[in-house]
Amino acid sequence: MSLLPPTGLSRGDVLATLADYRAGDLAARGGRTFAYVYDAGRPDVDELSHEVYASFLDVNGLDPTVFPSLLRMENEVIAIVAEHLGGGPATVGSFTSGGTESIVLAVKAARDWARTHRPEVTAPQVVLPVTAHAAFQKACHYLGLEAVLVDVDPTSFRVTVEGVRAAVTDRTVLLVASAASYAHGVIDPVEAIGQLALEKGLPLHVDGCIGGWLLPYFRELGVDVPPFDLSVPGVTSLSVDLHKYAYAPKGASVVLYADPAMRLKQFYACADWTGYTMINATVQSTKSGGPLAAAWATLHAVGEQGYRELAAQTLSSRDRLLKGIPEIPSLRVLGEPEMALVAMTSDEVDVFEVCDEMAARGWYVQAQLGYRGLPASIHLTLTASSDQHVDALLADLGACVETARAAQTGLDPALLEAVRSLDPDELPDDVLGTLLPMAGIEPGAGLPDRMAGINALLEAMSPRLRERLLVAFLGELFTTSAKQEA
Ligand SMILES: Cc1ncc(COP(=O)(O)O)c(C=O)c1O
């Protein structure tokens, strides 16, 4: 028996079935989901970009010489982004599928730059603030580099230049700073790290995936945004996601380089096989023209004034939240958020319970686990559509903190002890699978409604054990049995 329908389903059946599948998804629009999605509150722009996306879906970015529309759009998008972010006449870049791909490519470029210019470095290292996005560690993992983590200041959540300096060795091939960091929304001291990079002759990548597009508009609106872009001496590359605060549909990011010679190290060509000559600017080979065309359309449909207005709404929501949160007993903001990302914590109430209570009231706020002495927190990614909800959000947050205060939380100490005593590197895969139910995750059942217990247990584990368990969880999650049983 085939899992495919014996004859094709009708258009109506396909659409109805998929609409049904979506019933359990978080809302991507409406402003009540404070992570994963970016809502400009502009249905006109969404409609246009979706139409353009669909119209370019079948065009293949594999070969820019045969689909010149893609080449033209990419060059125009890169020029717009470079101008926005302090690029000079020599600045070049690439359009990629997302922040992670931009970061993987910047790390590859730095690695291959070092291979050419510092061949004596055989075991290269990348120096990263612990607040740098995990995509850098993924890049190091994929590309065979060592990530050297630098702790951040526990009050400001920014890395210090002294901390970075102390981590540099004769094997360092790249420095990294965030503008801004995802977890706490603060900007690392890019100018000072740029000076260090120049002094040591090292490349410096600024991760502006989440902040790069928005921060220049915040500056125009009078916010004191420190210099962070390609105009800062020492910055050699910068990533910025258009599918975040430029509100393009998903699959849109840019990586820029101050020096075209560095970008050449990002590219890949293979002539050593039997097929067509393969030249790839990015990781993907065949790629739909949809995301690029939709990003081009979004940038042009919103325009300068539109982005300024969207930034003003976003800033208003941030400032009202930052004013309201300290009025909620037991809740405090971490650091001084410089962008539109806010992290809150509590010394008296379980923040994971607060997240669950908020979910029960129809808000998605994100739990962030404690790590290396930094507290667990609740993360909010604010967008232009958040502004309309600030008063209701603050009211519900206050109520949820009180419910969480009254809730009986805390894990069984024996369970915590058992988890802490596990050596992640000694656990075979099959034993690891048996730990999932212990963590409250039943194979095949997806995630439970309430995550507080699971988060508390994960937090008690070493990062290494967390990683191993999460990988086992993915193995359980992505399974063909659901389709076979249906
Ligand atoms: C600062 C930062 N860098 C990189 C990324 C990774 O981006 P993506 O999820 O598009 O791969 C994110 C995502 O939130 C981010 O906030």
PDBQT file of the ligand as one rigid body, heavy atoms in Angstrom, charges set to zero:
ROOT
HETATM    1  C1  LIG A 501      21.528  37.606  16.587  1.00  0.00    +0.000 C 
HETATM    2  C2  LIG A 501      21.084  36.446  15.742  1.00  0.00    +0.000 A 
HETATM    3  N1  LIG A 501      21.968  35.843  14.925  1.00  0.00    +0.000 NA
HETATM    4  C3  LIG A 501      21.628  34.794  14.160  1.00  0.00    +0.000 A 
HETATM    5  C4  LIG A 501      20.355  34.287  14.172  1.00  0.00    +0.000 A 
HETATM    6  C5  LIG A 501      20.020  33.072  13.338  1.00  0.00    +0.000 C 
HETATM    7  O1  LIG A 501      19.126  33.403  12.359  1.00  0.00    +0.000 OA
HETATM    8  P1  LIG A 501      18.240  32.294  11.574  1.00  0.00    +0.000 P 
HETATM    9  O2  LIG A 501      17.291  31.729  12.567  1.00  0.00    +0.000 OA
HETATM   10  O3  LIG A 501      17.596  33.117  10.502  1.00  0.00    +0.000 OA
HETATM   11  O4  LIG A 501      19.150  31.273  11.025  1.00  0.00    +0.000 OA
HETATM   12  C6  LIG A 501      19.400  34.889  15.003  1.00  0.00    +0.000 A 
HETATM   13  C7  LIG A 501      18.025  34.370  15.067  1.00  0.00    +0.000 C 
HETATM   14  O5  LIG A 501      17.233  34.791  15.882  1.00  0.00    +0.000 OA
HETATM   15  C8  LIG A 501      19.767  35.994  15.802  1.00  0.00    +0.000 A 
HETATM   16  O6  LIG A 501      18.906  36.585  16.626  1.00  0.00    +0.000 OA
ENDROOT
TORSDOF 0
